[in-house]
Amino acid sequence: MTLREQINDDIKTAMKEKNSALRDALRLLSSAMKQIEVDERKELSDDDVIKIIQKQVKQRNDAMTQYREAGREDLYEKEASEAAIFETYLPKQLSDEELENALRSLISEIGATSIKDIGRIMGAASKALGAQADGKRINECAKKILV
């Protein structure tokens, strides 16, 4: 079963259970996937779906920051619950220690020695680690190692 099919099945289950929060969040995700399919005229692979989910989580996290600064806890909670739902469909994230170990070995493979090599590290790390760590965490950890 593809990730897309799993999400569609979970929408049906949420509808049967009358879980409107889960249903609505998954419908938002489904509509984002349909939009990409229509715009790019292609069928989405699991990797494409994961990228869409990551983008949606990032949008929710950005909105959460803005709502918290504006003192809108009600909207903050809504965004937080949607982000938590979306994250259940992402692969397990690497811990900070695992990420640092993976980056150290990658940096030694590439032969990077300074912060000037961060672009090469980011490209290689994004391919190697995929959805197990987001770009922001990879960047911060790589900078910490190189400094």
MODELLER restraints for C-alpha pairs under 7 A, 6 or more apart:
rsr = mdl.restraints
at = mdl.atoms
rsr.add(forms.Gaussian(group=physical.xy_distance, feature=features.Distance(at['CA:2:A'], at['CA:46:A']), mean=6.49, stdev=0.5))
rsr.add(forms.Gaussian(group=physical.xy_distance, feature=features.Distance(at['CA:3:A'], at['CA:46:A']), mean=5.79, stdev=0.5))
rsr.add(forms.Gaussian(group=physical.xy_distance, feature=features.Distance(at['CA:4:A'], at['CA:49:A']), mean=6.94, stdev=0.5))
rsr.add(forms.Gaussian(group=physical.xy_distance, feature=features.Distance(at['CA:7:A'], at['CA:26:A']), mean=6.85, stdev=0.5))
rsr.add(forms.Gaussian(group=physical.xy_distance, feature=features.Distance(at['CA:11:A'], at['CA:23:A']), mean=5.31, stdev=0.5))
rsr.add(forms.Gaussian(group=physical.xy_distance, feature=features.Distance(at['CA:11:A'], at['CA:26:A']), mean=6.13, stdev=0.5))
rsr.add(forms.Gaussian(group=physical.xy_distance, feature=features.Distance(at['CA:14:A'], at['CA:20:A']), mean=7.00, stdev=0.5))
rsr.add(forms.Gaussian(group=physical.xy_distance, feature=features.Distance(at['CA:14:A'], at['CA:22:A']), mean=6.20, stdev=0.5))
rsr.add(forms.Gaussian(group=physical.xy_distance, feature=features.Distance(at['CA:14:A'], at['CA:23:A']), mean=5.25, stdev=0.5))
rsr.add(forms.Gaussian(group=physical.xy_distance, feature=features.Distance(at['CA:15:A'], at['CA:23:A']), mean=6.23, stdev=0.5))
rsr.add(forms.Gaussian(group=physical.xy_distance, feature=features.Distance(at['CA:25:A'], at['CA:82:A']), mean=5.68, stdev=0.5))
rsr.add(forms.Gaussian(group=physical.xy_distance, feature=features.Distance(at['CA:33:A'], at['CA:49:A']), mean=6.95, stdev=0.5))
rsr.add(forms.Gaussian(group=physical.xy_distance, feature=features.Distance(at['CA:33:A'], at['CA:52:A']), mean=6.95, stdev=0.5))
rsr.add(forms.Gaussian(group=physical.xy_distance, feature=features.Distance(at['CA:37:A'], at['CA:43:A']), mean=6.00, stdev=0.5))
rsr.add(forms.Gaussian(group=physical.xy_distance, feature=features.Distance(at['CA:37:A'], at['CA:44:A']), mean=6.71, stdev=0.5))
rsr.add(forms.Gaussian(group=physical.xy_distance, feature=features.Distance(at['CA:50:A'], at['CA:90:A']), mean=6.36, stdev=0.5))
rsr.add(forms.Gaussian(group=physical.xy_distance, feature=features.Distance(at['CA:53:A'], at['CA:86:A']), mean=6.32, stdev=0.5))
rsr.add(forms.Gaussian(group=physical.xy_distance, feature=features.Distance(at['CA:57:A'], at['CA:83:A']), mean=5.12, stdev=0.5))
rsr.add(forms.Gaussian(group=physical.xy_distance, feature=features.Distance(at['CA:57:A'], at['CA:86:A']), mean=6.52, stdev=0.5))
rsr.add(forms.Gaussian(group=physical.xy_distance, feature=features.Distance(at['CA:60:A'], at['CA:79:A']), mean=5.43, stdev=0.5))
rsr.add(forms.Gaussian(group=physical.xy_distance, feature=features.Distance(at['CA:60:A'], at['CA:80:A']), mean=6.97, stdev=0.5))
rsr.add(forms.Gaussian(group=physical.xy_distance, feature=features.Distance(at['CA:60:A'], at['CA:83:A']), mean=5.87, stdev=0.5))
rsr.add(forms.Gaussian(group=physical.xy_distance, feature=features.Distance(at['CA:64:A'], at['CA:76:A']), mean=4.96, stdev=0.5))
rsr.add(forms.Gaussian(group=physical.xy_distance, feature=features.Distance(at['CA:64:A'], at['CA:79:A']), mean=6.03, stdev=0.5))
rsr.add(forms.Gaussian(group=physical.xy_distance, feature=features.Distance(at['CA:64:A'], at['CA:80:A']), mean=6.74, stdev=0.5))
rsr.add(forms.Gaussian(group=physical.xy_distance, feature=features.Distance(at['CA:67:A'], at['CA:73:A']), mean=6.80, stdev=0.5))
rsr.add(forms.Gaussian(group=physical.xy_distance, feature=features.Distance(at['CA:67:A'], at['CA:75:A']), mean=6.44, stdev=0.5))
rsr.add(forms.Gaussian(group=physical.xy_distance, feature=features.Distance(at['CA:67:A'], at['CA:76:A']), mean=5.43, stdev=0.5))
rsr.add(forms.Gaussian(group=physical.xy_distance, feature=features.Distance(at['CA:68:A'], at['CA:76:A']), mean=6.17, stdev=0.5))
rsr.add(forms.Gaussian(group=physical.xy_distance, feature=features.Distance(at['CA:91:A'], at['CA:131:A']), mean=6.40, stdev=0.5))
rsr.add(forms.Gaussian(group=physical.xy_distance, feature=features.Distance(at['CA:91:A'], at['CA:132:A']), mean=6.09, stdev=0.5))
rsr.add(forms.Gaussian(group=physical.xy_distance, feature=features.Distance(at['CA:92:A'], at['CA:132:A']), mean=6.11, stdev=0.5))
rsr.add(forms.Gaussian(group=physical.xy_distance, feature=features.Distance(at['CA:93:A'], at['CA:132:A']), mean=4.47, stdev=0.5))
rsr.add(forms.Gaussian(group=physical.xy_distance, feature=features.Distance(at['CA:93:A'], at['CA:133:A']), mean=5.63, stdev=0.5))
rsr.add(forms.Gaussian(group=physical.xy_distance, feature=features.Distance(at['CA:94:A'], at['CA:132:A']), mean=5.62, stdev=0.5))
rsr.add(forms.Gaussian(group=physical.xy_distance, feature=features.Distance(at['CA:94:A'], at['CA:133:A']), mean=6.11, stdev=0.5))
rsr.add(forms.Gaussian(group=physical.xy_distance, feature=features.Distance(at['CA:100:A'], at['CA:141:A']), mean=6.36, stdev=0.5))
rsr.add(forms.Gaussian(group=physical.xy_distance, feature=features.Distance(at['CA:103:A'], at['CA:142:A']), mean=6.66, stdev=0.5))
rsr.add(forms.Gaussian(group=physical.xy_distance, feature=features.Distance(at['CA:107:A'], at['CA:121:A']), mean=6.61, stdev=0.5))
rsr.add(forms.Gaussian(group=physical.xy_distance, feature=features.Distance(at['CA:113:A'], at['CA:146:A']), mean=6.82, stdev=0.5))
rsr.add(forms.Gaussian(group=physical.xy_distance, feature=features.Distance(at['CA:114:A'], at['CA:146:A']), mean=5.74, stdev=0.5))
rsr.add(forms.Gaussian(group=physical.xy_distance, feature=features.Distance(at['CA:115:A'], at['CA:143:A']), mean=6.58, stdev=0.5))
rsr.add(forms.Gaussian(group=physical.xy_distance, feature=features.Distance(at['CA:115:A'], at['CA:146:A']), mean=5.94, stdev=0.5))
rsr.add(forms.Gaussian(group=physical.xy_distance, feature=features.Distance(at['CA:122:A'], at['CA:139:A']), mean=6.74, stdev=0.5))
